[in-house]
Amino acid sequence: MINAAGRLTALGGVALQPEVVAAMANGARYNVDMKSLKDRAGELIAELTGAEAAMVTTGAAAGICTMVAATVAGTDEVRIRRLPDSDWDPSEIVLMAGHSSYFGAPVTQMIRVGGGRPVLVGDVNMITPGLLRGHLTERTAAFLFVQSHHTAHKGMLSLEQCLAICREKSVPVIVDAAAEEDMEIYVRMGCDLVTYSGGKEFGGPTSGFIAGRKDLIEACRAQEAGIARGMKVGKETILGLLAALEGFKKTDPKVEKGRQLALIEGMEKGLAGLPHTRLTRMPDEAGRAIIRLGLTLDEKALGFTAVALLKGLQGGSPAVVLRGHWASTGTVAIDPRPLVAEDAETVVEQIRRVYDRLGGGSV
Ligand SMILES: *Cc1c(COP(=O)(O)O)cnc(C)c1O
């Protein structure tokens, strides 16, 4: 299928670059001392992120569980074994109610798997500094900030504000930056731990990593003898992730953005004149440097809905998947990141074909 939706787990993450596949295939053929491979991977990711230390995980969801477990149980062997049944303090993980989101599973469930008790502060569209301050107590193990398009973006406190308040109370700040593309910024801002997906922005295999404070990464690693054992990372994954991260660091973001913009311009031309449809360049909801091409359908005039367009495209040959987050409001979007030039042409052809078939093309 042609993925014009973005970097989505449901579509198998990203198509891997040959050097990533080669690193995985090569690693798969040999035995290694896993501890030294993990140590070395941690050092390399620490260098790439500017953090004191880092570790590889199976994904950002596993990263959240592990970061939570690290702040709740530390390196205490007894507590590591007792998780997720933490019957001690501190075990509360505080987060803004507007950040309690669903990325394919609930963030709060990942907190509970890690032995944390989620404490939501404020409401889905409202919080004040005083409310956050008031919920940070001796029972608080950490504050979780979720940086994502999945969360509320109105009425929330900024990460800077949260960091300042948590610092007053000596509460560690852990960040879910699963789909973010800047692997240094949260460490530089002074967050204690941050987790990313390896298989989203960085073009790696299904994987992830945690970067941050040395003592807390040590506590994260210690969870491998506890809840993180159910999230065991293989040697192939570690080698594939490292190859992807190195490749990502080497690509010039300006060149890549230029490539994406050229694709958008080409598709704008190709789709110009579609009946009852407004083409717009849509900035990313989470503020990342991504421009997507939006199609807003006048559903009444067309006689079919944006949802029907998505379905028609998915049933085509080849199947084309667009970004459908706002389909119920009549808008769908094309994400240029996973596309190569031939794909962009096919996307245009398939959209025109579905319009013709559903009747919009004849207007
Ligand atoms: C994708 C995502 C996750 C889960 O990441 P995986 O690497 O798939 O485990 C967690 N949080 C957010 C905000 C996400 O977008």
PDBQT file of the ligand as one rigid body, heavy atoms in Angstrom, charges set to zero:
ROOT
HETATM    1  C1  LIG A 401       3.155   6.428  19.122  1.00  0.00    +0.000 C 
HETATM    2  C2  LIG A 401       3.044   7.012  20.462  1.00  0.00    +0.000 A 
HETATM    3  C3  LIG A 401       3.332   6.273  21.605  1.00  0.00    +0.000 A 
HETATM    4  C4  LIG A 401       3.708   4.823  21.529  1.00  0.00    +0.000 C 
HETATM    5  O1  LIG A 401       4.946   4.664  20.913  1.00  0.00    +0.000 OA
HETATM    6  P1  LIG A 401       5.417   3.214  20.435  1.00  0.00    +0.000 P 
HETATM    7  O2  LIG A 401       6.823   3.457  19.994  1.00  0.00    +0.000 OA
HETATM    8  O3  LIG A 401       4.513   2.793  19.348  1.00  0.00    +0.000 OA
HETATM    9  O4  LIG A 401       5.352   2.326  21.624  1.00  0.00    +0.000 OA
HETATM   10  C5  LIG A 401       3.262   6.880  22.829  1.00  0.00    +0.000 A 
HETATM   11  N1  LIG A 401       2.913   8.171  22.943  1.00  0.00    +0.000 NA
HETATM   12  C6  LIG A 401       2.615   8.933  21.878  1.00  0.00    +0.000 A 
HETATM   13  C7  LIG A 401       2.252  10.363  22.085  1.00  0.00    +0.000 C 
HETATM   14  C8  LIG A 401       2.676   8.382  20.582  1.00  0.00    +0.000 A 
HETATM   15  O5  LIG A 401       2.402   9.140  19.521  1.00  0.00    +0.000 OA
ENDROOT
TORSDOF 0
